């Protein structure tokens, strides 16, 4: 809630005053970016002239501007203006010294007094207190506290404090009201010559403890951005409370098979979509086997999905962008939560160290390994088997606010997925020890300060290390027989200058630097130089390769308000690379236009180029092709947004994307002039296109309901070489429908559903088989490539959550049921050895998950 | 395309998903021959090494050096006593390992064999590929389509089509084998020979963890040929296990060289594989031998035959066993034997 800096006493309607009528008028006000109330509307009329008086008073309020992402923003707030009549003291309870009856009062004691003070400001404080939120102990600002018998109102300040001056001894009723909380009434006894201190605990009506109701465009430098607020992130059914998995239900993305966390954006490969945390790319999003994402939901502030036509500050990708903003640790005390479910337990805590310094930390660890043995098949007699999958992640963040409105933060994140499979069979005299691990960490710093005019400057370095290890050995062997060890060290640095240059011109510009070193250490049977390697017993040998990438980019996103209705957003990104010793570059201009035809309609269009460098290993002189060029895509689209009501949005867009120079695997062999041969491995011969349309119907967060329905129509085609035919790529799905809804009926309940429907993925039919007498098995005879479809996918997920609020903490229990109707969704087929019979490989059956979450 | 980590993580997930879903489906055991199937095709010789210039091969030199190749197939059908119609062609194979009728091929033969599982003596399904201009034309076509200009040799595909008599047009089955023709690179290259076993030994255990009986030599007798004169045939009871261990002929594992793209040669030793098949019961491993696995375990050659359950024992109490020995250079040989199983 924004802090009220200046209130105004409403004029008590004379007729109502004469009739002795009181009222509480619920009102909704719109506060602009400088804190001025621009619009006020009564949400439930009470009549008798109270409504008009309340609107007139509210229009004179001044607030401290609300900030979103550190920038002033327009917000809507609901509050209540009370009209009370100071009653004459009665015997026994009469506060001595009470003023005469029939005196109308209003929100503040006097025009000169701060709003948290009520009564004669020069008088001693008789009653003071602090208003807290139940369950979180958060101090609440903007709460109207009324001393009913005296008709005095105070509005709590940023620390939740209120003060009543000069109140005579006696017993009073203290009322606390706020639109988002249940009204509190408690009896207070004030003695002679003493100040009384009290605490008021308020129960949130519906919202989650940390939520606030936010509207408005966070960023104007893009054409299509789908944002998810924190409150939309953790209670979507079927996502295990995973914020990032919610992104997969937005338009522009098609369904990933087996619940895997792949981001399949507008027909692109998963690797073509970048995932950024606070502006810096991270290598992976999810733990293995479609597990949870690698970041604790409490650490996430918001997620933006750019399915196409994204701003120039994002680059080196030609698919889409998922930008995760971590949550500042600002805290009025120590808070945290513990989340325990069937797969893992996570812990989160944040605290204020000093008034300027706040910190937060989170961690999660799985315990699948403790019960996996129960579902694995029994090993053969005398044999041994050990399967240990483990995942864990951790995050920490510190924020420091300088006096000059500059601020700094450090965010660190780490994740690990480890799997060990150990088995032995003494009878066969064989044993297997397979160990693998995928780990990464990032440390991201940020320093932001005003840069003059309306500009803010952000300097952000980041360092990270990613590693992937596979090793296979006999049990108790001294070292691996085969192994693969990849280490990637990344240093990145971003400078960003953003703000309004003039009233019509906004600029977001900066430098994006990337330094990356990849080291590959493998112990593998190398057969790349053999003319044939069929069944050859090649002993593994140690191979070490490394590749370095240096990328330097300059970008500028400009928003130019050409007319009142037309906004043009030209962008330019210049990328230069030195990868594996080769110089590459990409010049990517982009243009977005937005035209507001009326208050509710906006037409938008864009076209742009998006470059993406090859992976460094693809340029390797021995195992790659040093002649590779930069991949690029041309995005173009046309769409509209219609907001018929502040709670409803219809966002629709049609697009065409052409991807060129795609790096594709090649089996070609070239002969040089000396007669020797060399494999090509990779070429730039791949290309792809996507034609699609997306529609989002969204109900914004309100007290009880939010949700959306998204529909994605996609025709994607790709080919490996310039002479081959365009075919549907592996994840192509023509129709994808997602409906997400959440409803809070009250009493701490939150109910949710998610329904998904998507076209089955393209498949290649198997029409016959040939027995390969040289290998002793059958080879499938396949029909036209990806010419048939797997069955349509449908799944309904439901979730029920119950919150119990205690004074200092809260407890929630949830039941999340995936695939409620136990639909057998076919993801793939397995075939018998002659390819005559097949059996479906289905996605998850009905999968109930139970968990509890404690929060304080 | 982009950074390797997500791609590897994706592969990692898929591998795990495959691990979890590996139990999907319930299909016939490939090691158990239930109905009409091709089990093996051999060529003699399996490879011809020719002293020709691969960059400019001479037709005369080619025809002078080519020798006839005899191709034989092992086909079984324990489900019925019916003759089998067959046809054999050779060509430059397509992706389906078959001979497209739109391209050149040589018809090697066609005919009918008596029911292979029950007829004595065993009917031969064989054909011969003699040297000819047509064969040379196929080899030139193969060389032209080889990016390595036949540096590692070229292969022709033998297509065997077969079916129960009367069903050839409606339900043909196909099997294929490659014939290898290679220039003499390196200069000491010697043509591959088909692998050969000295014997197959067996030992019997009463149950899975019981001790093994002393190993004995397995008589290589077809079930159709079993009579009172056959001695030493394994006698098994339900629940017994029989360990089958091949004994390789001396020098069966040939050393050979493979040219590299840069003009060098790397030398290897053959790693033959053993495919085990039966008409009833099963094996602990359907395939043995081969190269070391990814964990460094050397390949074991033996497998354990598991008897069928009492209600699955064939009516005559006999189960056919085959082992097909293959090297990685298209060499192959098969052996057939028989075991008696008592309920």
Interface residues (C-beta under 8 A of the other chain):
Chain A: X258 X260 X262 X269 X270 X271 X272 X274 X283 X284 X288 X289 X290 X316 X317 X377 X381 X382 X389 X417 X419 X428 X429 X430 X431 X432 X433 X434 X436 X438 X440 X466 X468 X472 X473 X474 X477 X481 X482 X486 X488 X518 X529 X530 X531 X532 X534 X535 X536 X537 X538 X612 X614 X615 X617 X618 X631 X662 X663 X668 X669 X671 X675 X676 X677 X678 X679 X768 X769 X770 X771 X772 X773 X774 X775 X776 X777 X779 X781 X782 X830 X831 X832 X833 X834 X837 X838 X839 X840 X841
Chain B: X1 X2 X3 X4 X5 X6 X7 X8 X9 X10 X12 X13 X14 X16 X17 X20 X21 X23 X24 X25 X26 X27 X28 X30 X37 X38 X40 X41 X73 X96 X97 X98 X147 X148 X149 X151 X152 X160 X173 X174 X175 X176 X177 X178 X208 X209 X258 X259 X260 X261 X262 X263 X264 X266 X268 X269 X271 X273 X275 X284 X285 X287 X290 X291 X292 X293 X294 X295 X296 X297 X300 X324 X326 X327 X328 X330 X332
